[in-house]
């Protein structure tokens, strides 16, 4: 009976001690997981508990840190896991209190400065990648990284005001430097983005802005060719641009370093290809009036049309639109592709491969007439095949009237 009472007392005392753990109620693990059986000493690396279990992994310098530096009491969950709770903010809250955005547990050095600037919307390119942080982020301690903004004039307003060649203020230039200067350049000169609205190429690749910008206000200059080249336009006589009603947009024809290097982009109404790829405009145009010409073939080639006799185009009733048959560099290169679609199928159907010369059907060179019965000349046999047809007549026009596509049906 005495021994039973002793056991009950021991259990009661044990329960009381477990309820008074110094680590608070949130640490629900057995004492033996961390302490040895000979006392309350912490087993160190032999403990079953790790910081990974509570979401705060100990890495690098944190592995060598004395527990008491973070845990000021034995109730472990009272320790604040935020960086700022242990580490003094040297940046005076200018970049927030999340140290791991820039630093890790190894040291306080920052090796991802360019990436951090990209995330903040200001990539460090060109000269910006080479300068010291403190040249932009100025403070008494050189440790404040206050947000600067991404506007160029935040740092470069003095450069804008001081520039005289050209004077940016008088010229009405924008304060957005990137409109002319490339962020990736290492100097103000040689900006890739400059003058995109009017490319400075060829003869326009000039170094003296005043050649075109005659006033201090650079926005006054028009990008229209005639604003600079009106005298050239008026003085040209070969051909006379005024009397020929040429447009004043020089770029429609001129593109090279001289006025002679001209393409006739405006000649789209009549492509200059093949035999028409000529260099002397006067071969077709009246040099006193370039608009006084028709794009129709016959306006230049009527004599060719009238003189042709093999076949005779006039008597054959051929169209005066030469391009219906002629497509190459010589008159001999003729194609009758329209014959099947507009007249009678000779390149397809029953008559494909049944003839070798146009004159087999077009007797006497008159292409406006044709004869079916030159080839289909067995009159007696044809009459027998048509004995069930009313009003059958053996003649060419009758054949075509009933067989407009050359088929038997």
C-alpha positions as CSV (number, residue, x, y, z in Angstrom):
1,X,0.0,0.0,0.0
2,X,2.9,2.4,0.8
3,X,4.6,1.7,-2.5
4,X,1.4,2.4,-4.5
5,X,1.0,5.7,-2.8
6,X,4.6,6.6,-3.7
7,X,4.0,5.8,-7.4
8,X,0.8,7.9,-7.5
9,X,2.7,10.9,-6.0
10,X,5.5,10.5,-8.5
11,X,3.1,10.6,-11.4
12,X,1.3,13.6,-10.0
13,X,4.6,15.5,-9.6
14,X,5.7,14.5,-13.1
15,X,2.5,15.8,-14.7
16,X,2.9,19.0,-12.8
17,X,6.4,19.5,-14.0
18,X,5.4,18.9,-17.6
19,X,2.7,21.5,-17.4
20,X,5.4,24.0,-16.3
21,X,7.8,23.7,-19.3
22,X,9.8,26.9,-19.7
23,X,9.4,26.9,-23.5
24,X,5.7,27.6,-23.5
25,X,2.8,25.5,-24.7
26,X,3.5,25.9,-28.5
27,X,6.6,23.6,-28.4
28,X,4.9,20.2,-28.5
29,X,7.9,17.9,-28.5
30,X,9.3,15.5,-25.9
31,X,12.0,16.9,-23.6
32,X,14.3,14.0,-24.6
33,X,14.3,15.2,-28.2
34,X,16.6,18.1,-27.1
35,X,17.9,17.3,-23.6
36,X,20.0,14.4,-22.4
37,X,18.9,12.0,-19.6
38,X,21.6,13.1,-17.1
39,X,20.4,16.7,-16.9
40,X,18.9,19.5,-18.8
41,X,21.9,20.1,-21.1
42,X,21.0,20.7,-24.7
43,X,22.3,17.9,-26.9
44,X,23.2,20.2,-29.8
45,X,23.6,18.3,-33.1
46,X,22.2,15.2,-31.4
47,X,18.8,16.9,-30.9
48,X,15.9,15.8,-33.0
49,X,14.6,19.4,-33.4
50,X,15.8,21.7,-36.3
51,X,14.8,25.2,-37.3
52,X,13.5,23.7,-40.6
53,X,10.6,22.4,-38.6
54,X,9.4,25.9,-37.9
55,X,10.2,27.5,-41.3
56,X,13.4,29.3,-40.4
57,X,16.3,27.4,-41.8
58,X,19.7,28.1,-40.2
59,X,22.3,28.7,-43.0
60,X,25.8,30.1,-43.2
61,X,26.4,32.8,-40.5
62,X,23.2,31.9,-38.7
63,X,24.6,28.4,-38.0
64,X,27.4,30.0,-35.8
65,X,25.1,32.5,-34.0
66,X,24.5,32.0,-30.3
67,X,20.8,31.0,-29.8
68,X,20.4,33.6,-27.1
69,X,21.2,36.4,-29.5
70,X,17.8,35.7,-31.2
71,X,15.9,34.0,-28.4
72,X,16.0,36.4,-25.4
73,X,13.6,34.2,-23.5
74,X,13.0,30.4,-23.2
75,X,9.7,30.7,-25.0
76,X,11.1,30.2,-28.4
77,X,8.2,31.4,-30.5
78,X,8.5,34.9,-29.0
79,X,11.6,35.4,-31.2
80,X,10.7,37.7,-34.2
81,X,11.8,36.0,-37.5
82,X,12.0,39.3,-39.4
83,X,15.6,40.5,-40.3
84,X,15.0,43.9,-38.8
85,X,14.4,42.4,-35.3
86,X,18.1,41.4,-35.0
87,X,19.8,43.6,-37.6
88,X,20.0,47.4,-37.5
89,X,18.7,49.0,-40.6
90,X,21.7,50.9,-41.9
91,X,19.6,52.2,-44.8
92,X,17.1,54.1,-42.6
93,X,14.1,52.2,-44.1
94,X,14.9,53.7,-47.6
95,X,14.7,50.2,-49.1
96,X,12.2,48.5,-46.7
97,X,12.9,46.0,-44.0
98,X,13.3,42.8,-46.0
99,X,17.1,42.3,-46.0
100,X,17.0,39.2,-48.1
101,X,15.9,41.2,-51.2
102,X,19.6,42.2,-51.4
103,X,21.6,40.2,-48.8
104,X,21.8,36.6,-47.9
105,X,23.2,34.7,-44.8
106,X,26.7,34.6,-46.1
107,X,27.7,38.3,-45.8
108,X,26.3,41.8,-46.3
109,X,27.8,42.2,-49.8
110,X,25.3,42.8,-52.7
111,X,26.1,41.0,-56.0
112,X,22.8,41.5,-57.8
113,X,22.6,45.3,-58.1
114,X,21.8,45.3,-61.9
115,X,19.0,42.8,-61.3
116,X,17.6,44.8,-58.5
117,X,17.4,47.9,-60.7
118,X,15.7,46.0,-63.4
119,X,13.0,44.9,-61.0
120,X,12.6,48.6,-59.9
121,X,12.1,49.7,-63.5
122,X,15.5,51.3,-64.1
123,X,18.0,48.9,-65.7
124,X,21.6,49.9,-65.4
125,X,22.9,50.2,-69.0
126,X,25.9,51.9,-70.5
127,X,27.4,54.6,-68.3
128,X,24.8,53.9,-65.6
129,X,26.4,50.5,-65.1
130,X,29.8,51.9,-64.4
131,X,29.2,54.7,-61.9
132,X,29.2,54.4,-58.1
133,X,25.9,54.0,-56.4
134,X,26.5,57.1,-54.3
135,X,26.7,59.3,-57.4
136,X,23.0,58.9,-57.9
137,X,21.9,58.0,-54.4
138,X,23.3,60.9,-52.4
139,X,23.0,61.0,-48.6
140,X,25.0,62.0,-45.5
141,X,25.9,58.3,-44.8
142,X,26.0,57.0,-48.4
143,X,23.9,54.2,-47.1
144,X,20.4,55.5,-47.9
145,X,19.1,54.2,-51.2
146,X,16.0,56.5,-51.6
147,X,13.9,55.9,-54.7
148,X,15.1,58.2,-57.4
149,X,12.5,57.8,-60.1
150,X,13.2,56.8,-63.7
151,X,12.9,60.3,-65.3
152,X,16.2,61.3,-66.8
153,X,16.0,64.9,-65.6
154,X,16.0,63.7,-62.0
155,X,19.8,63.5,-62.4
156,X,20.5,65.3,-65.7
157,X,18.5,68.5,-65.5
158,X,21.8,70.4,-65.2
159,X,23.1,68.7,-68.3
160,X,19.9,69.7,-70.1
161,X,20.2,73.4,-69.1
162,X,23.9,73.6,-69.9
163,X,23.8,72.2,-73.4
164,X,24.4,74.8,-76.1
165,X,25.1,72.8,-79.2
166,X,22.2,72.7,-79.8
167,X,20.6,74.8,-77.0
168,X,18.0,72.3,-75.7
169,X,15.8,75.0,-74.0
170,X,15.6,77.4,-76.9
171,X,15.1,74.5,-79.3
172,X,12.1,73.2,-77.3
173,X,13.7,69.8,-76.8
174,X,12.0,67.2,-74.6
175,X,13.4,66.6,-71.2
176,X,13.0,62.8,-71.8
177,X,16.7,62.3,-72.8
178,X,16.0,58.8,-74.2
179,X,14.1,60.3,-77.2
180,X,17.5,61.2,-78.6
181,X,20.2,59.6,-76.4
182,X,20.5,55.9,-75.9
183,X,20.5,54.6,-72.3
184,X,23.1,52.1,-73.4
185,X,25.6,54.7,-74.6
186,X,28.6,55.8,-72.5
187,X,28.4,59.4,-73.6
188,X,25.9,61.9,-74.8
189,X,27.2,61.6,-78.4
190,X,26.3,58.8,-80.8
191,X,22.8,58.3,-79.7
192,X,21.2,55.4,-81.6
193,X,17.6,56.7,-81.1
194,X,18.2,60.1,-82.5
195,X,16.3,61.5,-85.5
196,X,14.2,58.4,-86.1
197,X,11.4,60.6,-87.5
198,X,13.8,61.7,-90.3
199,X,16.7,59.2,-90.8
200,X,20.0,60.9,-91.3
201,X,21.3,58.6,-94.0
202,X,23.0,59.3,-97.4
203,X,23.4,63.0,-98.1
204,X,21.4,63.8,-94.9
205,X,24.1,62.2,-92.7
206,X,25.4,65.5,-91.6
207,X,27.2,66.6,-88.4
208,X,26.1,70.3,-88.5
209,X,22.5,70.5,-87.2
210,X,22.4,74.1,-88.4
211,X,22.5,73.0,-92.0
212,X,18.8,72.1,-91.7
213,X,17.7,73.7,-88.4
214,X,18.1,77.4,-89.3
215,X,16.6,78.7,-86.1
216,X,17.3,78.0,-82.5
217,X,13.9,76.3,-82.3
218,X,14.6,72.8,-83.7
219,X,10.9,72.0,-83.7
220,X,10.3,74.6,-86.4
221,X,11.9,72.5,-89.1
222,X,9.6,70.5,-91.3
223,X,10.4,67.0,-92.4
224,X,8.9,67.6,-95.8
225,X,11.5,67.4,-98.6
226,X,10.3,70.6,-100.3
227,X,10.9,72.6,-97.1
228,X,14.7,72.4,-97.9
229,X,14.7,71.5,-101.6
230,X,12.1,73.7,-103.2
231,X,14.8,75.5,-105.2
232,X,16.1,72.2,-106.5
233,X,12.5,71.2,-107.5
234,X,11.9,74.5,-109.3
235,X,15.2,74.6,-111.1
236,X,15.1,71.0,-112.5
237,X,14.5,71.0,-116.3
238,X,15.3,67.4,-117.3
239,X,12.6,66.7,-116.8
240,X,10.8,69.9,-115.8
241,X,9.2,68.9,-112.5
242,X,6.7,71.8,-112.4
243,X,5.2,71.5,-115.9
244,X,5.2,67.7,-115.5
245,X,3.2,68.0,-112.3
246,X,5.7,66.0,-110.3
247,X,5.0,65.7,-106.6
248,X,7.1,67.6,-104.1
249,X,7.8,64.5,-102.0
250,X,11.3,63.9,-103.4
251,X,11.6,60.6,-101.6
252,X,9.0,59.1,-104.0
253,X,11.7,58.9,-106.6
254,X,15.1,60.0,-105.1
255,X,16.8,57.8,-102.5
256,X,20.5,57.9,-103.0
257,X,23.3,60.4,-102.5
258,X,22.6,62.3,-105.8
259,X,19.5,63.6,-107.5
260,X,20.4,61.3,-110.5
261,X,19.8,58.2,-108.4
262,X,16.1,58.0,-108.9
263,X,13.7,55.2,-108.7
264,X,10.2,55.7,-110.1
265,X,8.2,54.3,-107.3
266,X,5.4,56.5,-108.5
267,X,5.5,54.5,-111.8
268,X,3.4,51.8,-110.2
269,X,0.6,52.5,-112.7
270,X,3.0,51.1,-115.3
271,X,5.8,48.9,-114.1
272,X,9.1,49.5,-115.8
273,X,10.1,45.9,-116.4
274,X,11.4,43.9,-119.4
275,X,11.7,46.1,-122.5
276,X,10.1,48.9,-120.6
277,X,13.0,49.1,-118.1
278,X,14.5,52.2,-119.8
279,X,16.7,54.9,-118.5
280,X,15.7,57.7,-120.8
281,X,12.2,59.0,-119.8
282,X,11.9,60.9,-123.1
283,X,11.5,57.6,-125.0
284,X,7.9,57.6,-123.7
285,X,7.3,60.9,-122.1
286,X,7.0,64.4,-123.5
287,X,9.7,66.0,-121.3
288,X,7.5,69.1,-121.0
289,X,4.6,67.3,-119.5
290,X,5.1,63.9,-118.0
291,X,1.4,63.6,-117.1
292,X,0.4,63.8,-120.7
293,X,0.7,60.1,-121.5
294,X,-1.6,57.1,-121.4
295,X,-0.6,53.8,-119.8
296,X,-2.5,51.9,-122.6
297,X,-0.2,49.9,-124.8
298,X,-1.6,51.3,-128.1
299,X,-0.6,54.8,-127.1
300,X,3.0,53.8,-127.9
301,X,2.6,50.7,-130.0
302,X,-0.2,51.5,-132.4
303,X,2.3,51.3,-135.4
304,X,3.4,47.9,-134.2
305,X,-0.2,46.8,-134.0
306,X,-1.1,48.0,-137.5
307,X,2.0,46.6,-139.1
308,X,1.8,43.1,-137.9
309,X,0.5,40.6,-140.6
310,X,1.4,37.3,-139.1
311,X,-1.3,37.2,-138.0
312,X,-2.9,40.4,-139.2
313,X,-4.1,42.0,-135.9
314,X,-6.5,44.4,-137.5
315,X,-8.3,41.9,-139.8
316,X,-8.3,39.3,-137.0
317,X,-10.0,41.7,-134.7
318,X,-7.3,41.4,-132.0
319,X,-7.5,43.6,-128.9
320,X,-5.2,46.6,-128.7
321,X,-4.3,45.6,-125.1
322,X,-1.0,44.0,-126.0
323,X,-0.6,42.5,-122.5
324,X,-3.4,40.0,-123.3
325,X,-1.0,38.0,-125.4
326,X,2.5,39.6,-125.1
327,X,4.3,39.3,-121.8
328,X,8.0,39.0,-122.6
329,X,10.8,41.2,-123.9
330,X,10.0,40.6,-127.6
331,X,6.8,40.6,-129.7
332,X,7.6,36.9,-130.5
333,X,7.0,35.9,-126.9
334,X,3.2,35.6,-127.1
335,X,0.9,33.5,-125.0
336,X,-2.7,32.7,-125.9
337,X,-3.8,31.7,-122.4
338,X,-7.0,33.6,-122.8
339,X,-8.1,31.5,-125.7
340,X,-9.6,28.8,-123.5
341,X,-11.4,31.1,-121.1
342,X,-12.6,33.7,-123.6
343,X,-13.0,31.8,-126.9
344,X,-12.6,28.1,-127.4
345,X,-10.6,25.5,-125.4
346,X,-7.6,24.5,-127.5
347,X,-5.1,23.9,-124.6
348,X,-7.5,21.7,-122.8
349,X,-10.4,19.3,-123.6
350,X,-10.9,17.4,-126.8
351,X,-8.7,19.7,-128.9
352,X,-5.7,19.6,-126.7
353,X,-2.7,18.4,-128.8
354,X,-4.8,18.1,-131.9
355,X,-3.3,21.1,-133.7
356,X,0.2,22.5,-134.4
357,X,-0.6,25.8,-136.1
358,X,-3.1,28.5,-135.6
359,X,-3.8,28.5,-139.4
360,X,-5.3,25.0,-139.1
361,X,-8.5,26.6,-137.8
362,X,-8.0,30.2,-138.7
363,X,-7.9,30.0,-142.5
364,X,-6.2,32.7,-144.4
365,X,-4.7,34.5,-141.5
366,X,-8.0,36.1,-140.4
367,X,-8.1,35.3,-136.7
368,X,-11.6,36.7,-136.3
369,X,-12.9,33.7,-138.3
370,X,-12.4,30.0,-137.9
371,X,-13.5,26.7,-139.6
372,X,-14.4,23.5,-137.8
373,X,-15.0,21.4,-141.0
374,X,-11.4,21.8,-142.1
375,X,-10.6,19.0,-139.6
376,X,-14.1,17.5,-139.2
377,X,-14.5,16.9,-143.0
378,X,-16.2,13.5,-143.2
379,X,-19.5,14.9,-144.2
380,X,-21.3,11.6,-144.9
381,X,-20.2,10.1,-141.6
382,X,-21.1,13.2,-139.6
383,X,-24.6,13.2,-141.3
384,X,-25.2,9.7,-140.1
385,X,-24.1,10.6,-136.5
386,X,-26.6,13.5,-136.5
387,X,-29.6,11.7,-138.1
388,X,-31.6,12.2,-135.0
389,X,-30.8,15.9,-134.8
390,X,-33.5,18.2,-136.3
391,X,-32.3,20.9,-138.7
392,X,-28.7,19.5,-138.8
393,X,-26.5,21.5,-141.2
394,X,-22.9,20.6,-142.1
395,X,-21.1,23.9,-141.7
396,X,-18.5,25.4,-139.3
397,X,-20.9,27.9,-137.6
398,X,-23.4,25.1,-136.9
399,X,-20.7,23.0,-135.3
400,X,-19.7,25.8,-132.9
401,X,-23.3,26.7,-132.1
402,X,-24.0,23.2,-130.8
403,X,-20.5,22.4,-129.5
404,X,-19.1,25.7,-128.0
405,X,-16.6,23.8,-125.8
406,X,-15.7,21.1,-128.4
407,X,-17.3,18.3,-126.6
408,X,-19.4,15.7,-128.4
409,X,-22.5,16.2,-126.2
